[in-house]
Amino acid sequence: MLSIFRRLMKSEQGATAIEYTLIASLIAVAAIAAMTTVGENITNVLTNVSTALN
């Protein structure tokens, strides 16, 4: 297992794969944060509509 890790660290392909993984992780975190904010806003709007209808 350690030899595989060493080969990946020496290889340019390994570095590229790690960079793409980091980029994908950052995009996922940003998407989750945005969806959470939008979800909270939608919940507030629907709560206001429900209150107005009652």
PDBQT receptor file of N, H, CA, C and O in Angstrom, charges set to zero:
ATOM      1  N   MET A   1       0.830  -1.192   0.000  1.00  0.00    +0.000 N 
ATOM      2  CA  MET A   1       0.000   0.000   0.000  1.00  0.00    +0.000 C 
ATOM      3  C   MET A   1       0.873   1.255   0.000  1.00  0.00    +0.000 C 
ATOM      4  O   MET A   1       0.590   2.222  -0.707  1.00  0.00    +0.000 OA
ATOM      5  N   LEU A   2       1.917   1.224   0.789  1.00  0.00    +0.000 N 
ATOM      6  H   LEU A   2       2.146   0.438   1.364  1.00  0.00    +0.000 HD
ATOM      7  CA  LEU A   2       2.804   2.375   0.862  1.00  0.00    +0.000 C 
ATOM      8  C   LEU A   2       3.513   2.606  -0.473  1.00  0.00    +0.000 C 
ATOM      9  O   LEU A   2       3.738   3.751  -0.867  1.00  0.00    +0.000 OA
ATOM     10  N   SER A   3       3.864   1.522  -1.166  1.00  0.00    +0.000 N 
ATOM     11  H   SER A   3       3.681   0.593  -0.846  1.00  0.00    +0.000 HD
ATOM     12  CA  SER A   3       4.552   1.681  -2.454  1.00  0.00    +0.000 C 
ATOM     13  C   SER A   3       3.617   2.307  -3.493  1.00  0.00    +0.000 C 
ATOM     14  O   SER A   3       4.066   3.072  -4.347  1.00  0.00    +0.000 OA
ATOM     15  N   ILE A   4       2.331   1.989  -3.428  1.00  0.00    +0.000 N 
ATOM     16  H   ILE A   4       1.966   1.368  -2.735  1.00  0.00    +0.000 HD
ATOM     17  CA  ILE A   4       1.374   2.598  -4.357  1.00  0.00    +0.000 C 
ATOM     18  C   ILE A   4       1.288   4.092  -4.097  1.00  0.00    +0.000 C 
ATOM     19  O   ILE A   4       1.261   4.892  -5.032  1.00  0.00    +0.000 OA
ATOM     20  N   PHE A   5       1.247   4.464  -2.826  1.00  0.00    +0.000 N 
ATOM     21  H   PHE A   5       1.269   3.814  -2.067  1.00  0.00    +0.000 HD
ATOM     22  CA  PHE A   5       1.182   5.876  -2.466  1.00  0.00    +0.000 C 
ATOM     23  C   PHE A   5       2.430   6.617  -2.934  1.00  0.00    +0.000 C 
ATOM     24  O   PHE A   5       2.341   7.738  -3.434  1.00  0.00    +0.000 OA
ATOM     25  N   ARG A   6       3.581   5.994  -2.772  1.00  0.00    +0.000 N 
ATOM     26  H   ARG A   6       3.654   5.083  -2.366  1.00  0.00    +0.000 HD
ATOM     27  CA  ARG A   6       4.840   6.627  -3.213  1.00  0.00    +0.000 C 
ATOM     28  C   ARG A   6       4.853   6.824  -4.722  1.00  0.00    +0.000 C 
ATOM     29  O   ARG A   6       5.290   7.865  -5.213  1.00  0.00    +0.000 OA
ATOM     30  N   ARG A   7       4.369   5.811  -5.466  1.00  0.00    +0.000 N 
ATOM     31  H   ARG A   7       4.015   4.965  -5.068  1.00  0.00    +0.000 HD
ATOM     32  CA  ARG A   7       4.323   5.943  -6.925  1.00  0.00    +0.000 C 
ATOM     33  C   ARG A   7       3.374   7.066  -7.336  1.00  0.00    +0.000 C 
ATOM     34  O   ARG A   7       3.657   7.799  -8.284  1.00  0.00    +0.000 OA
ATOM     35  N   LEU A   8       2.258   7.204  -6.636  1.00  0.00    +0.000 N 
ATOM     36  H   LEU A   8       2.028   6.608  -5.866  1.00  0.00    +0.000 HD
ATOM     37  CA  LEU A   8       1.322   8.279  -6.954  1.00  0.00    +0.000 C 
ATOM     38  C   LEU A   8       1.934   9.649  -6.671  1.00  0.00    +0.000 C 
ATOM     39  O   LEU A   8       1.710  10.601  -7.419  1.00  0.00    +0.000 OA
ATOM     40  N   MET A   9       2.697   9.742  -5.603  1.00  0.00    +0.000 N 
ATOM     41  H   MET A   9       2.879   8.969  -4.996  1.00  0.00    +0.000 HD
ATOM     42  CA  MET A   9       3.325  11.020  -5.261  1.00  0.00    +0.000 C 
ATOM     43  C   MET A   9       4.392  11.416  -6.277  1.00  0.00    +0.000 C 
ATOM     44  O   MET A   9       4.586  12.605  -6.528  1.00  0.00    +0.000 OA
ATOM     45  N   LYS A  10       5.086  10.447  -6.865  1.00  0.00    +0.000 N 
ATOM     46  H   LYS A  10       4.929   9.481  -6.661  1.00  0.00    +0.000 HD
ATOM     47  CA  LYS A  10       6.113  10.735  -7.861  1.00  0.00    +0.000 C 
ATOM     48  C   LYS A  10       5.506  11.002  -9.230  1.00  0.00    +0.000 C 
ATOM     49  O   LYS A  10       6.079  11.740 -10.032  1.00  0.00    +0.000 OA
ATOM     50  N   SER A  11       4.373  10.418  -9.496  1.00  0.00    +0.000 N 
ATOM     51  H   SER A  11       3.908   9.818  -8.845  1.00  0.00    +0.000 HD
ATOM     52  CA  SER A  11       3.746  10.522 -10.804  1.00  0.00    +0.000 C 
ATOM     53  C   SER A  11       2.995  11.835 -10.947  1.00  0.00    +0.000 C 
ATOM     54  O   SER A  11       2.376  12.308  -9.994  1.00  0.00    +0.000 OA
ATOM     55  N   GLU A  12       3.047  12.417 -12.121  1.00  0.00    +0.000 N 
ATOM     56  H   GLU A  12       3.550  12.032 -12.895  1.00  0.00    +0.000 HD
ATOM     57  CA  GLU A  12       2.282  13.627 -12.407  1.00  0.00    +0.000 C 
ATOM     58  C   GLU A  12       0.791  13.314 -12.452  1.00  0.00    +0.000 C 
ATOM     59  O   GLU A  12      -0.026  14.168 -12.108  1.00  0.00    +0.000 OA
ATOM     60  N   GLN A  13       0.431  12.125 -12.864  1.00  0.00    +0.000 N 
ATOM     61  H   GLN A  13       1.095  11.432 -13.144  1.00  0.00    +0.000 HD
ATOM     62  CA  GLN A  13      -0.971  11.739 -12.926  1.00  0.00    +0.000 C 
ATOM     63  C   GLN A  13      -1.567  11.698 -11.524  1.00  0.00    +0.000 C 
ATOM     64  O   GLN A  13      -2.718  12.085 -11.323  1.00  0.00    +0.000 OA
ATOM     65  N   GLY A  14      -0.792  11.234 -10.569  1.00  0.00    +0.000 N 
ATOM     66  H   GLY A  14       0.143  10.919 -10.733  1.00  0.00    +0.000 HD
ATOM     67  CA  GLY A  14      -1.261  11.200  -9.189  1.00  0.00    +0.000 C 
ATOM     68  C   GLY A  14      -1.523  12.598  -8.664  1.00  0.00    +0.000 C 
ATOM     69  O   GLY A  14      -2.526  12.836  -7.991  1.00  0.00    +0.000 OA
ATOM     70  N   ALA A  15      -0.624  13.525  -8.969  1.00  0.00    +0.000 N 
ATOM     71  H   ALA A  15       0.191  13.331  -9.516  1.00  0.00    +0.000 HD
ATOM     72  CA  ALA A  15      -0.804  14.914  -8.533  1.00  0.00    +0.000 C 
ATOM     73  C   ALA A  15      -2.031  15.525  -9.191  1.00  0.00    +0.000 C 
ATOM     74  O   ALA A  15      -2.783  16.261  -8.552  1.00  0.00    +0.000 OA
ATOM     75  N   THR A  16      -2.234  15.223 -10.460  1.00  0.00    +0.000 N 
ATOM     76  H   THR A  16      -1.624  14.625 -10.979  1.00  0.00    +0.000 HD
ATOM     77  CA  THR A  16      -3.400  15.739 -11.168  1.00  0.00    +0.000 C 
ATOM     78  C   THR A  16      -4.682  15.173 -10.568  1.00  0.00    +0.000 C 
ATOM     79  O   THR A  16      -5.662  15.899 -10.403  1.00  0.00    +0.000 OA
ATOM     80  N   ALA A  17      -4.684  13.894 -10.244  1.00  0.00    +0.000 N 
ATOM     81  H   ALA A  17      -3.888  13.304 -10.378  1.00  0.00    +0.000 HD
ATOM     82  CA  ALA A  17      -5.865  13.271  -9.645  1.00  0.00    +0.000 C 
ATOM     83  C   ALA A  17      -6.188  13.898  -8.294  1.00  0.00    +0.000 C 
ATOM     84  O   ALA A  17      -7.355  14.115  -7.970  1.00  0.00    +0.000 OA
ATOM     85  N   ILE A  18      -5.168  14.185  -7.517  1.00  0.00    +0.000 N 
ATOM     86  H   ILE A  18      -4.220  14.009  -7.780  1.00  0.00    +0.000 HD
ATOM     87  CA  ILE A  18      -5.377  14.820  -6.209  1.00  0.00    +0.000 C 
ATOM     88  C   ILE A  18      -5.926  16.229  -6.389  1.00  0.00    +0.000 C 
ATOM     89  O   ILE A  18      -6.814  16.643  -5.643  1.00  0.00    +0.000 OA
ATOM     90  N   GLU A  19      -5.416  16.968  -7.362  1.00  0.00    +0.000 N 
ATOM     91  H   GLU A  19      -4.696  16.632  -7.968  1.00  0.00    +0.000 HD
ATOM     92  CA  GLU A  19      -5.914  18.316  -7.618  1.00  0.00    +0.000 C 
ATOM     93  C   GLU A  19      -7.379  18.288  -8.030  1.00  0.00    +0.000 C 
ATOM     94  O   GLU A  19      -8.179  19.089  -7.547  1.00  0.00    +0.000 OA
ATOM     95  N   TYR A  20      -7.730  17.372  -8.918  1.00  0.00    +0.000 N 
ATOM     96  H   TYR A  20      -7.080  16.721  -9.311  1.00  0.00    +0.000 HD
ATOM     97  CA  TYR A  20      -9.127  17.266  -9.348  1.00  0.00    +0.000 C 
ATOM     98  C   TYR A  20     -10.028  16.871  -8.182  1.00  0.00    +0.000 C 
ATOM     99  O   TYR A  20     -11.159  17.345  -8.083  1.00  0.00    +0.000 OA
ATOM    100  N   THR A  21      -9.539  16.018  -7.311  1.00  0.00    +0.000 N 
ATOM    101  H   THR A  21      -8.620  15.633  -7.391  1.00  0.00    +0.000 HD
ATOM    102  CA  THR A  21     -10.323  15.621  -6.135  1.00  0.00    +0.000 C 
ATOM    103  C   THR A  21     -10.547  16.816  -5.215  1.00  0.00    +0.000 C 
ATOM    104  O   THR A  21     -11.649  17.002  -4.698  1.00  0.00    +0.000 OA
ATOM    105  N   LEU A  22      -9.526  17.616  -5.009  1.00  0.00    +0.000 N 
ATOM    106  H   LEU A  22      -8.631  17.465  -5.429  1.00  0.00    +0.000 HD
ATOM    107  CA  LEU A  22      -9.673  18.813  -4.170  1.00  0.00    +0.000 C 
ATOM    108  C   LEU A  22     -10.647  19.807  -4.785  1.00  0.00    +0.000 C 
ATOM    109  O   LEU A  22     -11.462  20.394  -4.073  1.00  0.00    +0.000 OA
ATOM    110  N   ILE A  23     -10.573  20.002  -6.091  1.00  0.00    +0.000 N 
ATOM    111  H   ILE A  23      -9.911  19.526  -6.669  1.00  0.00    +0.000 HD
ATOM    112  CA  ILE A  23     -11.488  20.921  -6.768  1.00  0.00    +0.000 C 
ATOM    113  C   ILE A  23     -12.923  20.421  -6.644  1.00  0.00    +0.000 C 
ATOM    114  O   ILE A  23     -13.831  21.198  -6.350  1.00  0.00    +0.000 OA
ATOM    115  N   ALA A  24     -13.128  19.123  -6.868  1.00  0.00    +0.000 N 
ATOM    116  H   ALA A  24     -12.391  18.492  -7.107  1.00  0.00    +0.000 HD
ATOM    117  CA  ALA A  24     -14.470  18.544  -6.761  1.00  0.00    +0.000 C 
ATOM    118  C   ALA A  24     -14.997  18.668  -5.331  1.00  0.00    +0.000 C 
ATOM    119  O   ALA A  24     -16.187  18.914  -5.129  1.00  0.00    +0.000 OA
ATOM    120  N   SER A  25     -14.133  18.502  -4.351  1.00  0.00    +0.000 N 
ATOM    121  H   SER A  25     -13.167  18.302  -4.515  1.00  0.00    +0.000 HD
ATOM    122  CA  SER A  25     -14.546  18.634  -2.956  1.00  0.00    +0.000 C 
ATOM    123  C   SER A  25     -14.972  20.060  -2.640  1.00  0.00    +0.000 C 
ATOM    124  O   SER A  25     -15.978  20.270  -1.963  1.00  0.00    +0.000 OA
ATOM    125  N   LEU A  26     -14.224  21.031  -3.120  1.00  0.00    +0.000 N 
ATOM    126  H   LEU A  26     -13.407  20.860  -3.670  1.00  0.00    +0.000 HD
ATOM    127  CA  LEU A  26     -14.573  22.435  -2.881  1.00  0.00    +0.000 C 
ATOM    128  C   LEU A  26     -15.897  22.797  -3.554  1.00  0.00    +0.000 C 
ATOM    129  O   LEU A  26     -16.714  23.520  -2.983  1.00  0.00    +0.000 OA
ATOM    130  N   ILE A  27     -16.100  22.291  -4.762  1.00  0.00    +0.000 N 
ATOM    131  H   ILE A  27     -15.437  21.704  -5.225  1.00  0.00    +0.000 HD
ATOM    132  CA  ILE A  27     -17.357  22.545  -5.459  1.00  0.00    +0.000 C 
ATOM    133  C   ILE A  27     -18.518  21.922  -4.692  1.00  0.00    +0.000 C 
ATOM    134  O   ILE A  27     -19.581  22.531  -4.569  1.00  0.00    +0.000 OA
ATOM    135  N   ALA A  28     -18.319  20.710  -4.177  1.00  0.00    +0.000 N 
ATOM    136  H   ALA A  28     -17.456  20.215  -4.277  1.00  0.00    +0.000 HD
ATOM    137  CA  ALA A  28     -19.379  20.042  -3.416  1.00  0.00    +0.000 C 
ATOM    138  C   ALA A  28     -19.715  20.817  -2.148  1.00  0.00    +0.000 C 
ATOM    139  O   ALA A  28     -20.889  20.966  -1.812  1.00  0.00    +0.000 OA
ATOM    140  N   VAL A  29     -18.712  21.307  -1.447  1.00  0.00    +0.000 N 
ATOM    141  H   VAL A  29     -17.758  21.186  -1.720  1.00  0.00    +0.000 HD
ATOM    142  CA  VAL A  29     -18.957  22.086  -0.227  1.00  0.00    +0.000 C 
ATOM    143  C   VAL A  29     -19.712  23.374  -0.558  1.00  0.00    +0.000 C 
ATOM    144  O   VAL A  29     -20.636  23.749   0.163  1.00  0.00    +0.000 OA
ATOM    145  N   ALA A  30     -19.333  24.044  -1.626  1.00  0.00    +0.000 N 
ATOM    146  H   ALA A  30     -18.583  23.739  -2.212  1.00  0.00    +0.000 HD
ATOM    147  CA  ALA A  30     -20.020  25.277  -2.022  1.00  0.00    +0.000 C 
ATOM    148  C   ALA A  30     -21.467  24.980  -2.421  1.00  0.00    +0.000 C 
ATOM    149  O   ALA A  30     -22.374  25.740  -2.081  1.00  0.00    +0.000 OA
ATOM    150  N   ALA A  31     -21.682  23.887  -3.133  1.00  0.00    +0.000 N 
ATOM    151  H   ALA A  31     -20.945  23.269  -3.408  1.00  0.00    +0.000 HD
ATOM    152  CA  ALA A  31     -23.039  23.525  -3.553  1.00  0.00    +0.000 C 
ATOM    153  C   ALA A  31     -23.912  23.200  -2.347  1.00  0.00    +0.000 C 
ATOM    154  O   ALA A  31     -25.071  23.612  -2.288  1.00  0.00    +0.000 OA
ATOM    155  N   ILE A  32     -23.367  22.470  -1.397  1.00  0.00    +0.000 N 
ATOM    156  H   ILE A  32     -22.426  22.135  -1.444  1.00  0.00    +0.000 HD
ATOM    157  CA  ILE A  32     -24.134  22.133  -0.187  1.00  0.00    +0.000 C 
ATOM    158  C   ILE A  32     -24.490  23.395   0.587  1.00  0.00    +0.000 C 
ATOM    159  O   ILE A  32     -25.617  23.533   1.064  1.00  0.00    +0.000 OA
ATOM    160  N   ALA A  33     -23.545  24.309   0.716  1.00  0.00    +0.000 N 
ATOM    161  H   ALA A  33     -22.630  24.197   0.329  1.00  0.00    +0.000 HD
ATOM    162  CA  ALA A  33     -23.818  25.563   1.433  1.00  0.00    +0.000 C 
ATOM    163  C   ALA A  33     -24.897  26.372   0.719  1.00  0.00    +0.000 C 
ATOM    164  O   ALA A  33     -25.786  26.923   1.368  1.00  0.00    +0.000 OA
ATOM    165  N   ALA A  34     -24.829  26.448  -0.596  1.00  0.00    +0.000 N 
ATOM    166  H   ALA A  34     -24.107  26.000  -1.123  1.00  0.00    +0.000 HD
ATOM    167  CA  ALA A  34     -25.831  27.201  -1.361  1.00  0.00    +0.000 C 
ATOM    168  C   ALA A  34     -27.199  26.555  -1.247  1.00  0.00    +0.000 C 
ATOM    169  O   ALA A  34     -28.200  27.247  -1.065  1.00  0.00    +0.000 OA
ATOM    170  N   MET A  35     -27.250  25.237  -1.353  1.00  0.00    +0.000 N 
ATOM    171  H   MET A  35     -26.436  24.675  -1.501  1.00  0.00    +0.000 HD
ATOM    172  CA  MET A  35     -28.538  24.542  -1.265  1.00  0.00    +0.000 C 
ATOM    173  C   MET A  35     -29.150  24.669   0.125  1.00  0.00    +0.000 C 
ATOM    174  O   MET A  35     -30.371  24.753   0.254  1.00  0.00    +0.000 OA
ATOM    175  N   THR A  36     -28.334  24.684   1.149  1.00  0.00    +0.000 N 
ATOM    176  H   THR A  36     -27.342  24.616   1.044  1.00  0.00    +0.000 HD
ATOM    177  CA  THR A  36     -28.833  24.861   2.509  1.00  0.00    +0.000 C 
ATOM    178  C   THR A  36     -29.461  26.238   2.676  1.00  0.00    +0.000 C 
ATOM    179  O   THR A  36     -30.537  26.371   3.259  1.00  0.00    +0.000 OA
ATOM    180  N   THR A  37     -28.792  27.254   2.165  1.00  0.00    +0.000 N 
ATOM    181  H   THR A  37     -27.918  27.146   1.691  1.00  0.00    +0.000 HD
ATOM    182  CA  THR A  37     -29.316  28.615   2.255  1.00  0.00    +0.000 C 
ATOM    183  C   THR A  37     -30.615  28.753   1.476  1.00  0.00    +0.000 C 
ATOM    184  O   THR A  37     -31.578  29.336   1.974  1.00  0.00    +0.000 OA
ATOM    185  N   VAL A  38     -30.651  28.227   0.268  1.00  0.00    +0.000 N 
ATOM    186  H   VAL A  38     -29.869  27.753  -0.137  1.00  0.00    +0.000 HD
ATOM    187  CA  VAL A  38     -31.864  28.293  -0.550  1.00  0.00    +0.000 C 
ATOM    188  C   VAL A  38     -32.988  27.518   0.122  1.00  0.00    +0.000 C 
ATOM    189  O   VAL A  38     -34.132  27.972   0.127  1.00  0.00    +0.000 OA
ATOM    190  N   GLY A  39     -32.682  26.363   0.685  1.00  0.00    +0.000 N 
ATOM    191  H   GLY A  39     -31.752  25.994   0.680  1.00  0.00    +0.000 HD
ATOM    192  CA  GLY A  39     -33.691  25.562   1.371  1.00  0.00    +0.000 C 
ATOM    193  C   GLY A  39     -34.300  26.293   2.554  1.00  0.00    +0.000 C 
ATOM    194  O   GLY A  39     -35.510  26.236   2.773  1.00  0.00    +0.000 OA
ATOM    195  N   GLU A  40     -33.460  26.979   3.313  1.00  0.00    +0.000 N 
ATOM    196  H   GLU A  40     -32.477  27.025   3.135  1.00  0.00    +0.000 HD
ATOM    197  CA  GLU A  40     -33.959  27.754   4.456  1.00  0.00    +0.000 C 
ATOM    198  C   GLU A  40     -34.854  28.891   3.989  1.00  0.00    +0.000 C 
ATOM    199  O   GLU A  40     -35.880  29.165   4.611  1.00  0.00    +0.000 OA
ATOM    200  N   ASN A  41     -34.479  29.554   2.905  1.00  0.00    +0.000 N 
ATOM    201  H   ASN A  41     -33.646  29.331   2.400  1.00  0.00    +0.000 HD
ATOM    202  CA  ASN A  41     -35.295  30.650   2.374  1.00  0.00    +0.000 C 
ATOM    203  C   ASN A  41     -36.644  30.133   1.874  1.00  0.00    +0.000 C 
ATOM    204  O   ASN A  41     -37.675  30.767   2.098  1.00  0.00    +0.000 OA
ATOM    205  N   ILE A  42     -36.637  29.004   1.212  1.00  0.00    +0.000 N 
ATOM    206  H   ILE A  42     -35.799  28.489   1.031  1.00  0.00    +0.000 HD
ATOM    207  CA  ILE A  42     -37.885  28.418   0.728  1.00  0.00    +0.000 C 
ATOM    208  C   ILE A  42     -38.774  28.029   1.904  1.00  0.00    +0.000 C 
ATOM    209  O   ILE A  42     -39.987  28.233   1.857  1.00  0.00    +0.000 OA
ATOM    210  N   THR A  43     -38.191  27.478   2.941  1.00  0.00    +0.000 N 
ATOM    211  H   THR A  43     -37.205  27.312   2.979  1.00  0.00    +0.000 HD
ATOM    212  CA  THR A  43     -38.955  27.115   4.136  1.00  0.00    +0.000 C 
ATOM    213  C   THR A  43     -39.609  28.354   4.746  1.00  0.00    +0.000 C 
ATOM    214  O   THR A  43     -40.774  28.308   5.141  1.00  0.00    +0.000 OA
ATOM    215  N   ASN A  44     -38.877  29.446   4.823  1.00  0.00    +0.000 N 
ATOM    216  H   ASN A  44     -37.931  29.484   4.502  1.00  0.00    +0.000 HD
ATOM    217  CA  ASN A  44     -39.430  30.695   5.370  1.00  0.00    +0.000 C 
ATOM    218  C   ASN A  44     -40.587  31.206   4.519  1.00  0.00    +0.000 C 
ATOM    219  O   ASN A  44     -41.609  31.630   5.058  1.00  0.00    +0.000 OA
ATOM    220  N   VAL A  45     -40.438  31.172   3.207  1.00  0.00    +0.000 N 
ATOM    221  H   VAL A  45     -39.607  30.828   2.769  1.00  0.00    +0.000 HD
ATOM    222  CA  VAL A  45     -41.495  31.650   2.321  1.00  0.00    +0.000 C 
ATOM    223  C   VAL A  45     -42.738  30.789   2.462  1.00  0.00    +0.000 C 
ATOM    224  O   VAL A  45     -43.847  31.314   2.558  1.00  0.00    +0.000 OA
ATOM    225  N   LEU A  46     -42.570  29.481   2.477  1.00  0.00    +0.000 N 
ATOM    226  H   LEU A  46     -41.669  29.054   2.399  1.00  0.00    +0.000 HD
ATOM    227  CA  LEU A  46     -43.716  28.596   2.599  1.00  0.00    +0.000 C 
ATOM    228  C   LEU A  46     -44.393  28.723   3.966  1.00  0.00    +0.000 C 
ATOM    229  O   LEU A  46     -45.612  28.592   4.068  1.00  0.00    +0.000 OA
ATOM    230  N   THR A  47     -43.619  28.973   4.999  1.00  0.00    +0.000 N 
ATOM    231  H   THR A  47     -42.628  29.079   4.916  1.00  0.00    +0.000 HD
ATOM    232  CA  THR A  47     -44.196  29.203   6.323  1.00  0.00    +0.000 C 
ATOM    233  C   THR A  47     -45.023  30.488   6.319  1.00  0.00    +0.000 C 
ATOM    234  O   THR A  47     -46.112  30.520   6.892  1.00  0.00    +0.000 OA
ATOM    235  N   ASN A  48     -44.527  31.530   5.689  1.00  0.00    +0.000 N 
ATOM    236  H   ASN A  48     -43.642  31.503   5.223  1.00  0.00    +0.000 HD
ATOM    237  CA  ASN A  48     -45.274  32.791   5.593  1.00  0.00    +0.000 C 
ATOM    238  C   ASN A  48     -46.562  32.607   4.808  1.00  0.00    +0.000 C 
ATOM    239  O   ASN A  48     -47.599  33.156   5.183  1.00  0.00    +0.000 OA
ATOM    240  N   VAL A  49     -46.510  31.844   3.726  1.00  0.00    +0.000 N 
ATOM    241  H   VAL A  49     -45.669  31.399   3.421  1.00  0.00    +0.000 HD
ATOM    242  CA  VAL A  49     -47.712  31.590   2.927  1.00  0.00    +0.000 C 
ATOM    243  C   VAL A  49     -48.721  30.804   3.750  1.00  0.00    +0.000 C 
ATOM    244  O   VAL A  49     -49.914  31.106   3.729  1.00  0.00    +0.000 OA
ATOM    245  N   SER A  50     -48.255  29.814   4.462  1.00  0.00    +0.000 N 
ATOM    246  H   SER A  50     -47.286  29.568   4.480  1.00  0.00    +0.000 HD
ATOM    247  CA  SER A  50     -49.144  28.998   5.299  1.00  0.00    +0.000 C 
ATOM    248  C   SER A  50     -49.790  29.841   6.388  1.00  0.00    +0.000 C 
ATOM    249  O   SER A  50     -50.978  29.689   6.674  1.00  0.00    +0.000 OA
ATOM    250  N   THR A  51     -49.017  30.721   6.989  1.00  0.00    +0.000 N 
ATOM    251  H   THR A  51     -48.052  30.845   6.757  1.00  0.00    +0.000 HD
ATOM    252  CA  THR A  51     -49.552  31.589   8.038  1.00  0.00    +0.000 C 
ATOM    253  C   THR A  51     -50.593  32.548   7.456  1.00  0.00    +0.000 C 
ATOM    254  O   THR A  51     -51.626  32.795   8.078  1.00  0.00    +0.000 OA
ATOM    255  N   ALA A  52     -50.324  33.081   6.279  1.00  0.00    +0.000 N 
ATOM    256  H   ALA A  52     -49.485  32.880   5.774  1.00  0.00    +0.000 HD
ATOM    257  CA  ALA A  52     -51.267  34.012   5.642  1.00  0.00    +0.000 C 
ATOM    258  C   ALA A  52     -52.562  33.320   5.257  1.00  0.00    +0.000 C 
ATOM    259  O   ALA A  52     -53.624  33.940   5.296  1.00  0.00    +0.000 OA
ATOM    260  N   LEU A  53     -52.498  32.063   4.889  1.00  0.00    +0.000 N 
ATOM    261  H   LEU A  53     -51.635  31.559   4.857  1.00  0.00    +0.000 HD
ATOM    262  CA  LEU A  53     -53.700  31.328   4.490  1.00  0.00    +0.000 C 
ATOM    263  C   LEU A  53     -54.546  30.938   5.701  1.00  0.00    +0.000 C 
ATOM    264  O   LEU A  53     -55.756  30.755   5.567  1.00  0.00    +0.000 OA
ATOM    265  N   ASN A  54     -53.946  30.810   6.858  1.00  0.00    +0.000 N 
ATOM    266  H   ASN A  54     -52.963  30.959   6.967  1.00  0.00    +0.000 HD
ATOM    267  CA  ASN A  54     -54.704  30.472   8.059  1.00  0.00    +0.000 C 
ATOM    268  C   ASN A  54     -55.367  31.705   8.563  1.00  0.00    +0.000 C 
ATOM    269  O   ASN A  54     -56.066  31.661   9.575  1.00  0.00    +0.000 OA
TER     270      ASN A  54
